[in-house]
Amino acid sequence: MKLFKKLGVDLGTANSVIWEAGEGIVLDEPSVVAVGLEDKKVVAVGNEAKLMVGKTPEYIEVVKPLREGVVADYDVTEAMLKFFLRKVMGAAWLVGPEVLVCVPAGVTQVEQRAVLDAVLSAGARKAHLIDEPLAAAIGAKIPVAEAFGNMIVDIGGGSCEAAVIALGGVVTHSSVRVGGDKLNEAIGAYVRKHHNLDIGEQTAETIKIKIGSAIKLKRPETMEVSGRDTVFGLPKTLNVSSEEVWEAINEPMMQMIGSIREALELTPPELVADIVDRGIVLSGGSSQLRNFDQLVTREIGVSAHVAIEPQYCVIRGTGAAIENLELYWRTIK
């Protein structure tokens, strides 16, 4: 039996994923915690807590402790991490694990410290950090150590990060705190404004997945949606079209495109030439929005493609780094 385990953690706004060295992905659960309002005790974490979203009595609050890719509620993040680590470690917790956590490339020293403190307080023996775009590039099988420029755009629940990587490090990066959650909010706000219908967060996400598209569809699609009428307060059902969804999410999508454009503007010409040849790789769960790669290609003028299993690129890269710390020591914080 190993003396201690090595774990890679993708602490995402939407989902937290844990990789165990030698085992692969051992946990994949929503970054959601249900907390009792009176005693502040944790009621449920992960999958169990997500089922409670929008359905809790007044004495329970469902919290997302990570917002826009960073720790927003330190105590709840620590409690969530402790729960996930115990679930992974089981009864074999003799010595705390060595943990590598990915963080957005542009986070401040204070935000980095908050993540490290939360991981150590949750029971880790040692904690390190790695830039999320670099982890995503490693996980997407991009040869990051080469002297060629590669561009990765990682779009998660809370942020969109565009980075140019060469010689094993991040050369330039730009991020905007807009991701899948903002798209969901935009859909909810649009339906409320144009149809006087209040819908839940999970309903908005379902609409995005089923009929959402980054570019207008040639054949519009519709979906039946139920919620509460904001005028009369009664249940109401209506049809929402893919054109309306596109209209709702267009502004946040353009903010993501702006982030990619900004990263390229900061990039040295030699590396830009490499990116034109190699294209842009899209990773993260929100990159799976239909036709998003086509939108990037059209707006940026460089071919873009979505990585294989984009939602797991970051954790695969973090896992590869924790298993080979001696190879990536220059990039570990």
N, C-alpha and C positions, 0 to 999 in steps of 0.2 A: 504493500500500500504506500502511495506517495505521502511524504511528510506534510506537504501542503499543496493545495490546488492553485492553478493559474487560471484566472478568469478574464475574459474580455467582456466589457459591458457597453452596449449602445443605449445610452440613457436618452431615449427620444421623447419628443413632445407627445406623440401619439402612442408609441409602443416602446417598451423596454425589452431588449433582447440580450441574453447572456450566452457566451461561448465558453466552453470548458476545454482547456488544452488537451488534445488527444481524443476528445469526444465529439466536438462540434457544438451545434446549437442545443442547449439544454433547457432554455426557457424563452418563451415569446408571449408576453402578456401586455395588455394596455397599461399605459402610465396613468392609472386612475386609482384614487383612494377614497373610500367612504368613511367619513369621520363623524362621531357623535358631537353635536354642538354644545351639549352641557358639560360633559366630562373630557372632551377632546380626545377620546379614545378611538383607535382605528377599528372600524366595524368590518370592512372588507377591502381587499386589494386586488388589482388586476382584473381578470375576467369576471370575477364575482361582482366587483365594484362597477364595472362597465354596464352590467345588466341593470344597475340601479339608476343610471343617468336619466334624469327627467321624471323619475317615478318615486322619489323618496318622500317620507313624511317630514314634517317641519323640524323634527329634532335630529335629522341626519343630513349632512351636506356631502355632496360628491365633489371632490377636488382634483384638478389636474395640477400637480405640484411643479411641472415644468412648462414654461410658456416661452414660445419663440426660441426654443432650443437651449434655454438656460434655466437654472434653478430659480423658481419664483417663490416657493414656500419651503424653506430649509428643513423645518421639523417634519413636515409630511414627506418630503423627499427621503429623509433619513429613515423614517418608519417604513416607507415603501421598499427602499433598498435592503433594509434589514430583513424584511419579509421574503424578498426575492432571493437573497443570498442564503438564508436558512433553508429555503425550498430546494435550492441547488445543492447545498452542502449536506443536507440531511443529518443523520446522526454522527457522521464522520468529522464533525467540526472539532478537531483537536487543536489545530493551529489555523488562524485566520488566513484566507486566501490572498495571493498577490493579484491585484486587480489593475487592469488597463482600461481606462474610460476614454471614449472619444468626446471631444468638445468642438463647437464651431470654431473656425480658424480666427475669427475676429473678436473672441470673448476677452473681456478685461481681466486683469490680474485678480480682481476681487471675485469675479464670476468663476475663474479657475479655482481659486482657493475654496469657494463654496462647494464646488463639486468634490474636490479632494477631501475636505473636512467631512462631508456627508458620507463618502465611501469609507473613510477611516472610522468614523463614529458608528457606522453600520456593522463593523467587525472585521474589516480588511486588515491584513498584516502590513501590506505595502500598497501604495496607490500611485499610478502614473497616468499621464494624460497624452493623448495623440490627437492631432488635428483631424477633424471629421472628413474634410475633402481628401486628405491623404489616405485615410483608412478606406474611404469609398473607392479611391483609385486602385489601391492594392486589391480590394475585394472584387473589383471589376476586371481583374487580370491585366491592368495596364502596366507596362514595364516602367515603373516609376524611377528606377535607378539610372536609366539611360540619360544621355545628354540631349535628348529630344524633348520638345515641349508637348505636353498632353493636357487637354482641358477636360475637367470633370465638373458637372453641375449636379449637386446633390439637393434634391427637393424633398423635405420631410413635412411633418405636420405643422411645424412652427417657423421654419425658415427655408430660404433658398440660398445656397452657397455656390458661387462659381469660382473655380480656382484653376490656375495654370501650374502644373507640376513638372519639374525637371530635376535630375540629379538627386532624387530621393527627398525632395523638399518642396514646400509651397513657395513659388516665386511671386505670384500676385494673386490676390483674391478680392472678391467683393461679395457682400451678403446683404440680403434684405430680409427683414423679419416678416416674411409673407410665405405661407405654405398651404398645405391642405386644409388646415383649420380656417384660414382666412377665406378660402374658396367656399367652404361650408357656410361661414357667416354671411358671405355675400349672397349666396343662394337664399338663405333664410330671410335676409333683409329685403331682397327683391320680391319674394313671394308675399311677404307682409305688406310691402308698399303697393304692389300692383294688383294683389288679389285679396287683400284684407284677411290673410290667413296666417295664423301663427303655427309654425312647424318646429319640431324638435331638431336637435343637432344631428341625431342619427338618421332622421328622415332626410335632412339636407345632404348628408353624406351619401345616402342611397341614391338620391336624385343625381348627384355628381357622377357616381360610378356607372349608373345605368344609362343615362342619356346625355351626360356632360361631354363636351368636346372642345378642344382648344381652338379649332377653326370651325366655321359654320358647315354643317352637314348638307350635302346635296339633297338628301331626302330627310326632312325633319322627322324626329321621333317625338312621341308624347308618353307621358307617364301619369297614372292616377295618383293623386296625393291627398292625404287626409290630415286634418289638423283642427284648430279652433278658430272660428270666425271672430275677428277682432272687434267687429261692430256689435254682434248679438251675443257673443260668448258661447255659441253652440257649436257642436261638431259640424264640419263641412268637408266635402270632397270635391276636387276639381282636377282638370287635366293641365299639366305643365308641359311646355314644348321644349325641345332641345335648343331652339333659337333663343328662347327666354333665358335658359341656363347659360348659353354663350354670352348673352348680353350682361348677365349678372356677374360672371367671373372674368370678363375681359379686362377690367381695370387691374385687379391683382395679378393677372397673367402678364400684363405689360410691365408691371413692376419687376417681375422675375426676369423678363427679357432685358430690362434696363440694367439689372445686376450683371447679367452675362456680358452685355455691351461694355459696362464699366470695367470689368475685369480685363477684357481684351484691350481696352484703351490704355491700361497700365502696363501691358505686356511688351517686352522688348521685341522689335521687328523679327529677329531670327526665330524666336519661339512662335510668333504669330504665323510665320510661314509653315512651321511644322504642324500647327493646329489646322491650317487650311488643308494640308495633305492628309492628316490623320482623322480629322473630324472632331466633333464634340460628343462626349459620352454622358448620358443622363442616368442618374441613379436616384435612389430614394423612392419611397412608396408613392408619393404624389407625381412622380415622373410618368406613372402609368396612366395618367389622364389621357383619354383618347386623342390622338393626333398632336400631342404636345411636341413630339420630335419634329413634325412637319412645320409647326409654328416657329420653332427655333431656327430651322433651316431657312424658312422664308424671311424671317426678320433679321437674322444675323448674316446670312449669306454663306454659311459654312454647314456642310452636312452634319446632321445630328442623329444619333441612334440611342435607343434605350438598352442598358446593360441587361444581361440575363439575371433574372430574379433581382430586380433593382432594389427591392425593399430590404434585401439581406447583404448588399454590397458592403455597407459600413461595418456590420458585425463580422463578416468574413475577413475583411481587412484587419479589423481589430484583433480577431482571433489569430490571424497569421503573424501579426506583430508580437502578441504576447507569447506565442510559441517560439518566436525567433527574435527575442529582445536584443541579442548581440548584433543582429543584422540591421536593426532599426534604431539603435541606441541614440544616433544623432538627432532623430526626430521625436524621441520620447521626452516629455517634460517632467 
